[in-house]
Amino acid sequence: MTKNLSVQLSRRLMAIAGMVTNGNRLADVGCDHGYLSIYLVSEKRVPTAIAMDVRPGPLSGAKENITRYGLADYIETRLSDGLEGLEPGEGDTLVIAGMGGPLMERILNDGAKVREGFQELILQPQSDLPHFRYFLSEIGWEIIQEEMIKEDGKFYPMMKAVRNKTEKKLIYTEEEAWFGPLLLKERHPVLKEYLQREASIREKILKNLSKAPSVSAKDRLAEVKEEMELINTALKRYEGI
């Protein structure tokens, strides 16, 4: 069973699964086909799971998959917009993956009471990463683990956060907010590839913008130059490796 499930799970979801603390009860928001919950329960990594989605179609598919693997007694499905379908204390690990940073922020803000009942958050925002990392710090959560996966030509940064136990708000540098404090510290190889790609993209943009005379183009040119400086600063960490 496990081998078949490993095939069903993308490398991205396998990486997320690896961040879940053994023995924790799982809540998966935006569960899609339910394979993350199925995998973790069948591997006995988690005792129970609640698989949730705002869309009836995927949730119905998840329920069919859960039944097919004989795990209906351990995995519950719920139609839920974010954390609306959960009560505080119903889970230990909250997974939210595969959606934009602003939507993820909205879910965590709207469900703040439920959010604070979890021991850990495992998050994979697909956009607005700098703002999202600042947001986590603002609401009192600390990133303790980061990973980045490249799959089918796309880069997927993910993070594990726990409540900040100190009274001090965590302050990230602009570079850390953009690219991940721990990914930078570890000089993650996939991050390096991502940075090289982003530098190449910015070089092309700069070349095109330098030919445009408009005020808006000049403003964008300055913006891209700042981004390029951040990328190059991050890439310097890999020199000599």
Buried (B, 14 or more C-beta within 10 A) or exposed (E): EEEEBEEBBBEBBBBBBEBBBEEBBBBBBBBBBBBBBBBBBBBEBBBBBBBBBBEEEBBEBBBEBBEEBEBEEBBBBBEBBBBBBBEEEBBBBBBBBBBEBBBBBBBBEBBEEBBEBBEBBBBBBBEBBBEBBBBBBEBBBBBEBBBBBBEEEEBBBBBBBBBBEEEEEBEBEEBBBBBBBBBBEBEBEBBBEBBEBBBEBBEEBBEEBEEEEEEEEEEBBEEBEEBBEBBEBBBEBBEEE
